[in-house]
Amino acid sequence: MSKKLINFLKNNYILIILFTLVVMLTVFIFTGVTSKMDYYILTNISKIRTDFLTKLMILISEIGSWYFIIVLLFTCILLIKKLKDNIILVINSLGVLGLNYLIKLIFRRARPVQFMMIKIGGYSFPSGHAMVSFSLFTTLLIFINKYIKNKNIKLILQIICLFLIIMMPISRVYLGVHYFTDVVTGMLISAIIILIEKKYLKVI
């Protein structure tokens, strides 16, 4: 093995691992390997549903809707004074949304309709909410660390972002509009994008 290849693997091992996981998951999903696990998770989640949890998960899920994302982006543009960062934030979110739409059209995985608690159209793989929320709130975490000086405010905003990064995918599975593998793959794809933007493009 040449030195160049060894150095490439050392410098890019996280990206390689993430990309490999996305490819493997995609293959496993569409060859049926993950079917039992996906249905097992949805079946057991459906058993713990309560009125309170359902209302909470619908509220969290709504935060990932396009209209809320637009409001959030507009708010961030007003608060973030750097034009470059504003452009990156908007392009990043819209780019991830567009990529998600394209991937869905390619794979056309049906939603788990027998578990769905809310009406929603479109395809299931990968989760748009998981992809966009992971990308957006991870980028916001980076900007929060960059711009917010007040430790208390920074901590509160960090907790909110981390909460939404974790709970958004959970809410989508709880509501039965996605399989577990949909949200995991969506998050992994966004993690790849964030890594490329931060480490290689150095735009965030």
KOLTI-198388 format. One line per 2 residues: for each residue x, y, z of C-alpha. Coordinates in steps of 0.5 Angstrom, whole numbers, plus 500, padded with zeros to 3 digits. Layout:
BEGIN
X:Y:Z; ...
//
This chain:
BEGIN
500:500:500; 503:507:498
504:512:503; 499:517:499
494:512:500; 495:511:507
495:518:508; 489:519:504
486:514:509; 488:517:515
486:524:513; 479:522:511
477:516:515; 471:519:518
468:521:511; 470:514:509
466:510:515; 460:515:514
460:514:506; 461:506:507
455:506:513; 450:510:508
452:505:502; 451:499:507
445:501:510; 442:503:503
444:496:500; 441:493:507
434:497:506; 433:495:499
435:488:500; 430:487:506
436:486:511; 433:491:515
426:490:514; 425:486:521
428:491:525; 424:497:522
418:493:523; 420:491:530
422:498:532; 415:501:529
411:496:532; 414:497:539
414:504:539; 406:504:537
405:500:544; 408:506:548
404:512:545; 400:516:549
396:523:548; 401:527:551
407:524:547; 403:524:541
402:532:542; 409:533:544
412:529:538; 407:532:533
410:539:536; 417:537:535
416:534:528; 412:541:526
419:545:527; 422:541:522
417:543:517; 419:547:511
415:553:513; 418:553:520
425:552:517; 424:558:513
422:563:519; 428:560:523
433:562:517; 430:569:516
431:570:524; 438:567:523
439:572:517; 437:578:522
441:575:528; 448:573:524
451:579:521; 456:576:517
453:575:509; 458:569:508
455:565:514; 448:567:512
449:565:505; 452:558:507
446:557:512; 441:558:507
444:554:501; 446:549:506
439:548:508; 436:548:501
441:544:498; 440:538:503
433:539:502; 434:539:494
438:533:495; 433:529:500
428:530:494; 432:527:489
434:521:493; 427:520:495
425:520:487; 431:515:486
429:510:491; 422:511:492
421:507:498; 414:507:501
412:510:508; 410:505:513
402:507:512; 400:502:517
403:506:523; 402:513:520
399:517:525; 399:524:521
397:524:514; 403:526:509
405:524:502; 411:523:498
417:517:499; 420:515:506
427:514:504; 431:518:507
428:522:512; 427:529:510
426:532:517; 432:528:519
437:530:514; 435:538:514
434:538:522; 441:535:523
444:539:517; 441:546:520
442:545:527; 449:542:527
451:548:523; 447:553:528
451:549:533; 458:551:530
455:559:529; 453:559:536
460:557:538; 463:562:534
459:568:535; 455:567:542
460:570:548; 455:569:553
456:562:557; 449:562:559
446:564:553; 451:559:549
449:553:553; 441:554:552
442:555:545; 447:549:545
442:544:549; 436:547:544
440:545:538; 442:538:541
435:536:543; 432:538:536
438:534:533; 436:528:537
428:528:538; 427:530:530
428:523:528; 425:520:534
419:524:533; 418:522:525
419:514:527; 414:515:533
409:518:528; 410:512:524
412:516:518; 419:514:517
422:507:518; 428:507:523
433:506:518; 430:512:514
432:517:519; 439:514:521
441:514:513; 438:521:513
443:524:519; 449:520:516
448:523:509; 448:530:513
454:529:517; 457:527:511
455:534:508; 457:538:514
464:534:515; 465:536:507
463:543:508; 467:544:515
474:540:514; 475:540:506
471:546:503; 472:550:510
466:554:509; 463:553:516
//
